[in-house]
Amino acid sequence: MIVQSSPAEVLKAIRAARRAGKTVGCVPTMGVLHAGHVSLVERARTECDFVVGTIFVNPTQFGPNEDFSKYPRTLEADLEMCRHAGADLMFTPQTASMYSGDAQTIVRVTKLATVLEGAHRPGHFDGVSTVVTKLFNITEPDRAYFGQKDYQQQLIIRRMVVDLDQPVEIVTCPIVREADGLAMSSRNRYLSTEERSRAGQISQALRLAQQSAGEPQLLPQEIAGRMVAHLESIAGIELQYAVIADTQTLEPLVDRTGQGVALIAARVGTTRLIDNEVLQFR
């Protein structure tokens, strides 16, 4: 596995792979990898000839109350996980090589990026869409792999790719969960034992929504109300939102046609967690 921090050298290696007739898959990450990230690399390995992963803690997606300097860095362990998962190249740039001191350009998705996570973390998705555009420009992938856990993020990237005519297929991979249902996240490491037990109630609320979707008399807003009631009954969970939304627009779902997505954000102690589940109405 090649490890490279130079954007120019990464592009050179990828274009060599393309000249050899290889398809390129990209897995963008901010590091602190876990089994969920590994599953993305493994999926890319099964579908592409040349797999490039990126590890870059992107400063532009951190808000004023989010400490970029305290974000954990576990580069050596991350690289080892990607090596075992079958990555061919890992791109590990420095901030200076991604953003010049006088950079002025932002890639912004409008409507989708202003609700839910966008409302709670203003400007966050501007940083995401800008850095992902830059990573796509550097790695020129045929396919790029993202996890469903960041549901709104993958939806925004899909919209961006369509709107900007970027020649990339976006592949969304299933959430990988702990044995008790908690979605794997780099933030889980901050939970105490007691908080970890409480955090499992988030996935319990999503299971409740899934079960409720099978009750034909219940409207989406009533199902959302069940999630809210469940989570607000648990001491130590500060609920930010629990909604049922349209899977493509993220607007509140008003009827039981087809699919919906249940989305939750909550603080457990000082740790902010998100999770979701796609619901089938019947």
Secondary structure as GFF3:
##gff-version 3
##sequence-region A 1 282
A	DSSP	beta_strand	2	4	.	.	.	ID=ss1
A	DSSP	alpha_helix	7	19	.	.	.	ID=ss2
A	DSSP	beta_strand	24	29	.	.	.	ID=ss3
A	DSSP	alpha_helix	35	47	.	.	.	ID=ss4
A	DSSP	beta_strand	50	55	.	.	.	ID=ss5
A	DSSP	three_ten_helix	59	61	.	.	.	ID=ss6
A	DSSP	three_ten_helix	68	70	.	.	.	ID=ss7
A	DSSP	alpha_helix	75	85	.	.	.	ID=ss8
A	DSSP	beta_strand	89	91	.	.	.	ID=ss9
A	DSSP	alpha_helix	95	98	.	.	.	ID=ss10
A	DSSP	three_ten_helix	111	113	.	.	.	ID=ss11
A	DSSP	alpha_helix	117	120	.	.	.	ID=ss12
A	DSSP	alpha_helix	124	139	.	.	.	ID=ss13
A	DSSP	beta_strand	143	147	.	.	.	ID=ss14
A	DSSP	alpha_helix	151	163	.	.	.	ID=ss15
A	DSSP	beta_strand	169	173	.	.	.	ID=ss16
A	DSSP	three_ten_helix	186	190	.	.	.	ID=ss17
A	DSSP	alpha_helix	193	212	.	.	.	ID=ss18
A	DSSP	alpha_helix	220	232	.	.	.	ID=ss19
A	DSSP	beta_strand	237	245	.	.	.	ID=ss20
A	DSSP	beta_strand	259	268	.	.	.	ID=ss21
A	DSSP	beta_strand	271	280	.	.	.	ID=ss22
###
